[in-house]
Amino acid sequence: MVNETALKELIRLALAEDIGNGDHSTMACIPPTAKGKARLKIKEGGLLAGMQVAETIFRYMDMFTVFTPFKKDGDVMQPGDTAFEVEAAVHTLLMTERLVLNCMQRMSGIATLTRQYVDKLQGYHTRLLDTRKTTPNFRLLEKEAVRIGGGVNHRMGLYDMVMLKDNHIDFAGGITQAVQKTIAYLQQRKLDLKIEVETRNLDDVREALAVGGVDRIMLDNFRPEQIAAALELIKGSCETEASGGITLDNLVDYAKTGVDFISAGAVIHHAVSLDLSLKAVE
């Protein structure tokens, strides 16, 4: 579930961006005491995501909101379905409408695409990871949508796991130097963080194994046959992750290797928002 404190801060900033010094369209023609009801209508098929977020947005503006769900996050949706009804001050409904739709449409698109990847991995050991290729200030909800779609959240940011990528390695002088310096750094600061190392070829894999202290090896832009060769070297001594150039079309080829994880930024940055609408109920 989404961290409530972080979600409320996201909502605060998003509403401030949208409302500014006032929703003059609403204030001009609707009395502040007016109450109303609205219904979220589904106009496009897919996987529903953002129900918890929508309810939190409405209640953030109006603690007396009555939110009646007819579906839950992760449900399959079809055109014509109703996701929820909401009763609140009309000012609340109108000022939050666009934020609710933006969040739910984006999240549902990501969850739907993620589920397509996850479905292809059924029956295989491999699990799907997301990445940090997210929209600034919207990562919280994009990663939640991946989770709803059946994917696994990788690190949330730079702070909750060490990932030594190609640039880190090159600037540090090589894999051995980067890993050794990282281990010393974590020990000095008493940080309990996993270490992942990106490798670009089998020699890099050998070096990552030789230096020790690595929790996961990323096999970047390896072809499936190269993944298989790398797994022979690793022999289960640490987790493995395939990344780069992996699509829905070749996903199963990588899963057949037995790699632990496949990371795919595309589940977020290639996702297309789904069509939803929030309409007043007479």
C-alpha positions as CSV (number, residue, x, y, z in Angstrom):
1,M,0.0,0.0,0.0
2,V,1.1,3.6,-0.6
3,N,2.7,5.4,2.3
4,E,-0.1,7.7,3.6
5,T,2.2,10.5,4.7
6,A,4.0,10.6,1.3
7,L,0.7,10.4,-0.6
8,K,-0.8,13.3,1.3
9,E,2.3,15.4,0.6
10,L,1.9,14.5,-3.1
11,I,-1.7,15.5,-3.0
12,R,-0.9,18.8,-1.3
13,L,1.6,19.8,-3.9
14,A,-0.6,18.7,-6.8
15,L,-3.6,20.6,-5.6
16,A,-1.5,23.7,-4.9
17,E,-0.2,23.5,-8.5
18,D,-3.7,23.1,-9.9
19,I,-5.8,25.4,-7.7
20,G,-3.3,28.2,-7.1
21,N,-5.1,31.2,-5.6
22,G,-8.5,29.6,-6.2
23,D,-10.7,27.6,-8.5
24,H,-12.5,30.6,-9.9
25,S,-14.6,28.6,-12.3
26,T,-16.2,26.8,-9.4
27,M,-16.3,29.7,-6.9
28,A,-18.0,31.9,-9.5
29,C,-21.1,29.7,-10.0
30,I,-21.4,27.1,-7.2
31,P,-22.3,28.1,-3.6
32,P,-19.8,26.7,-1.1
33,T,-22.5,24.9,0.8
34,A,-23.7,22.9,-2.2
35,K,-23.4,19.1,-1.9
36,G,-23.3,16.7,-4.8
37,K,-22.6,13.2,-6.1
38,A,-20.3,12.0,-8.9
39,R,-19.6,8.6,-10.5
40,L,-16.3,7.4,-12.0
41,K,-17.2,5.8,-15.3
42,I,-14.8,3.5,-17.1
43,K,-14.5,4.1,-20.8
44,E,-11.6,1.7,-21.7
45,G,-10.7,-1.8,-20.8
46,G,-7.7,-2.8,-18.7
47,L,-6.6,-3.1,-15.1
48,L,-8.0,-0.6,-12.5
49,A,-5.5,1.2,-10.3
50,G,-5.7,4.2,-8.0
51,M,-8.8,3.6,-6.0
52,Q,-7.1,4.1,-2.7
53,V,-5.5,7.2,-4.1
54,A,-8.8,8.7,-5.3
55,E,-10.5,8.2,-1.9
56,T,-7.5,9.8,-0.1
57,I,-7.7,12.8,-2.5
58,F,-11.4,13.4,-1.8
59,R,-11.0,13.0,1.9
60,Y,-8.0,15.3,1.9
61,M,-10.3,18.1,0.7
62,D,-13.4,17.0,2.6
63,M,-13.2,14.7,5.6
64,F,-17.0,14.1,5.4
65,T,-16.7,12.6,1.9
66,V,-18.8,9.5,1.4
67,F,-16.8,7.2,-0.9
68,T,-18.6,4.1,-2.2
69,P,-16.3,1.7,-4.2
70,F,-17.7,-0.8,-6.7
71,K,-14.3,-2.2,-7.7
72,K,-10.9,-2.4,-6.1
73,D,-7.3,-1.9,-7.2
74,G,-6.2,-4.7,-9.5
75,D,-9.7,-5.5,-10.8
76,V,-10.3,-6.0,-14.5
77,M,-12.4,-3.2,-15.9
78,Q,-14.6,-2.9,-19.0
79,P,-16.1,0.1,-20.8
80,G,-19.3,1.0,-19.1
81,D,-18.3,-0.2,-15.6
82,T,-18.5,2.1,-12.6
83,A,-15.5,2.2,-10.3
84,F,-17.0,4.3,-7.5
85,E,-19.5,6.9,-6.4
86,V,-18.5,9.8,-4.2
87,E,-20.7,12.3,-2.3
88,A,-19.1,15.5,-1.0
89,A,-19.2,19.3,-1.3
90,V,-19.5,20.2,-5.0
91,H,-16.4,22.4,-4.5
92,T,-14.5,19.3,-3.4
93,L,-15.7,17.3,-6.4
94,L,-14.8,20.0,-8.9
95,M,-11.4,20.9,-7.5
96,T,-10.2,17.3,-7.2
97,E,-11.7,15.9,-10.4
98,R,-8.7,16.4,-12.6
99,L,-6.2,15.2,-10.0
100,V,-8.2,12.1,-9.4
101,L,-8.5,11.4,-13.1
102,N,-4.8,12.1,-13.9
103,C,-3.7,9.7,-11.1
104,M,-6.1,6.9,-11.9
105,Q,-5.8,7.1,-15.7
106,R,-2.0,7.0,-15.5
107,M,-1.9,4.3,-12.8
108,S,-4.4,2.1,-14.6
109,G,-2.3,2.4,-17.8
110,I,0.8,1.3,-16.0
111,A,-0.9,-1.5,-14.1
112,T,-2.4,-2.8,-17.4
113,L,0.9,-2.9,-19.2
114,T,2.6,-4.4,-16.2
115,R,0.1,-7.2,-16.1
116,Q,0.8,-8.0,-19.7
117,Y,4.5,-8.6,-18.8
118,V,3.6,-10.5,-15.6
119,D,1.2,-12.8,-17.4
120,K,4.0,-13.8,-19.9
121,L,6.2,-14.8,-16.9
122,Q,3.6,-17.2,-15.5
123,G,5.2,-20.6,-14.9
124,Y,8.8,-19.2,-14.8
125,H,11.0,-18.5,-11.9
126,T,11.7,-14.9,-13.1
127,R,10.0,-11.9,-11.6
128,L,9.4,-8.5,-13.1
129,L,11.1,-5.4,-11.6
130,D,10.4,-1.7,-12.3
131,T,13.2,0.9,-12.4
132,R,13.8,4.6,-11.5
133,K,12.7,5.6,-15.0
134,T,9.7,7.4,-13.6
135,T,8.1,10.8,-13.8
136,P,9.6,13.3,-11.3
137,N,7.4,13.7,-8.2
138,F,5.0,10.9,-9.4
139,R,7.2,7.9,-8.7
140,L,5.2,6.9,-5.6
141,L,2.1,6.3,-7.6
142,E,3.8,4.9,-10.7
143,K,5.5,2.2,-8.6
144,E,2.3,1.5,-6.8
145,A,0.7,0.9,-10.1
146,V,3.4,-1.6,-11.0
147,R,2.8,-3.4,-7.7
148,I,-1.0,-3.5,-8.4
149,G,-0.2,-4.9,-11.9
150,G,1.8,-7.8,-10.3
151,G,5.3,-6.4,-10.7
152,V,7.9,-6.0,-8.0
153,N,9.1,-2.6,-6.9
154,H,12.9,-2.2,-7.2
155,R,14.5,0.5,-5.1
156,M,12.4,3.6,-4.6
157,G,15.4,5.9,-5.0
158,L,19.1,6.3,-4.5
159,Y,18.8,5.9,-0.8
160,D,17.5,2.4,-0.2
161,M,19.9,0.2,-2.2
162,V,23.4,0.6,-3.7
163,M,23.4,0.1,-7.4
164,L,26.9,0.4,-9.0
165,K,26.1,1.1,-12.6
166,D,28.5,1.6,-15.5
167,N,29.3,5.2,-14.7
168,H,29.9,4.6,-11.0
169,I,32.3,1.7,-12.0
170,D,34.1,3.8,-14.6
171,F,34.5,6.8,-12.3
172,A,35.7,4.6,-9.4
173,G,38.3,2.8,-11.6
174,G,36.6,-0.6,-12.0
175,I,34.3,-3.1,-10.4
176,T,36.7,-4.2,-7.7
177,Q,37.5,-0.6,-6.6
178,A,33.8,0.4,-6.7
179,V,32.7,-2.6,-4.6
180,Q,35.5,-2.4,-2.1
181,K,35.0,1.3,-1.5
182,T,31.2,0.7,-1.2
183,I,31.6,-2.0,1.4
184,A,34.0,0.2,3.5
185,Y,31.5,3.1,3.2
186,L,28.5,1.1,4.4
187,Q,30.5,-0.4,7.3
188,Q,31.7,3.0,8.3
189,R,28.2,4.4,8.3
190,K,26.6,1.3,9.7
191,L,24.2,1.1,6.7
192,D,22.5,-2.2,6.0
193,L,22.0,-1.8,2.2
194,K,22.2,-4.4,-0.5
195,I,24.8,-4.0,-3.2
196,E,24.0,-4.6,-6.9
197,V,26.6,-4.4,-9.6
198,E,26.0,-3.8,-13.3
199,T,28.1,-6.0,-15.6
200,R,28.6,-5.6,-19.3
201,N,30.2,-8.9,-20.2
202,L,31.3,-12.2,-18.8
203,D,34.6,-10.8,-17.6
204,D,32.8,-8.3,-15.5
205,V,30.7,-11.1,-14.0
206,R,33.9,-12.9,-13.1
207,E,35.3,-9.8,-11.5
208,A,32.1,-9.1,-9.5
209,L,32.1,-12.7,-8.2
210,A,35.8,-12.5,-7.3
211,V,35.6,-9.3,-5.3
212,G,32.7,-10.6,-3.1
213,G,30.2,-8.8,-1.1
214,V,27.8,-8.4,-4.0
215,D,24.1,-9.3,-3.4
216,R,22.9,-9.0,-7.0
217,I,24.5,-9.0,-10.4
218,M,22.8,-7.1,-13.2
219,L,23.4,-8.5,-16.6
220,D,23.0,-5.5,-18.8
221,N,22.2,-5.8,-22.5
222,F,23.1,-9.6,-22.4
223,R,21.5,-11.8,-25.0
224,P,19.6,-14.8,-23.6
225,E,22.5,-17.2,-24.4
226,Q,24.9,-14.8,-22.6
227,I,22.6,-14.8,-19.6
228,A,22.7,-18.6,-19.5
229,A,26.5,-18.5,-19.6
230,A,26.6,-15.9,-16.8
231,L,24.3,-18.0,-14.6
232,E,26.6,-20.9,-15.1
233,L,29.4,-18.8,-13.6
234,I,27.3,-17.4,-10.8
235,K,25.8,-20.7,-9.8
236,G,23.2,-19.2,-7.4
237,S,25.8,-17.4,-5.3
238,C,23.8,-14.1,-5.6
239,E,20.7,-12.8,-7.2
240,T,20.7,-12.1,-10.9
241,E,18.9,-9.4,-12.9
242,A,18.6,-9.1,-16.7
243,S,18.2,-5.6,-18.1
244,G,18.3,-3.7,-21.4
245,G,16.5,-4.4,-24.6
246,I,13.9,-6.7,-23.1
247,T,10.4,-6.4,-24.6
248,L,7.1,-8.2,-24.5
249,D,8.2,-10.1,-27.6
250,N,11.5,-11.5,-26.2
251,L,10.5,-11.6,-22.5
252,V,10.0,-15.3,-22.4
253,D,13.3,-16.0,-24.0
254,Y,15.0,-14.3,-21.1
255,A,12.7,-16.0,-18.5
256,K,13.7,-19.4,-19.9
257,T,17.3,-18.8,-18.8
258,G,16.2,-18.9,-15.1
259,V,17.4,-15.4,-14.3
260,D,15.9,-14.2,-11.0
261,F,14.6,-10.8,-12.2
262,I,14.0,-8.9,-15.3
263,S,13.9,-5.1,-15.0
264,A,11.9,-3.1,-17.5
265,G,11.5,0.6,-17.4
266,A,9.0,0.3,-20.2
267,V,6.2,-0.8,-17.9
268,I,6.2,2.8,-16.7
269,H,7.5,5.0,-19.5
270,H,5.8,3.2,-22.3
271,A,2.4,2.9,-20.6
272,V,-0.5,4.8,-22.1
273,S,-3.1,6.3,-19.8
274,L,-6.6,4.7,-19.9
275,D,-9.8,6.7,-20.4
276,L,-11.9,7.3,-17.3
277,S,-14.4,10.1,-16.6
278,L,-15.9,11.6,-13.4
279,K,-19.5,12.7,-14.0
280,A,-22.0,14.4,-11.8
281,V,-25.0,12.3,-10.8
282,E,-28.3,14.1,-11.0
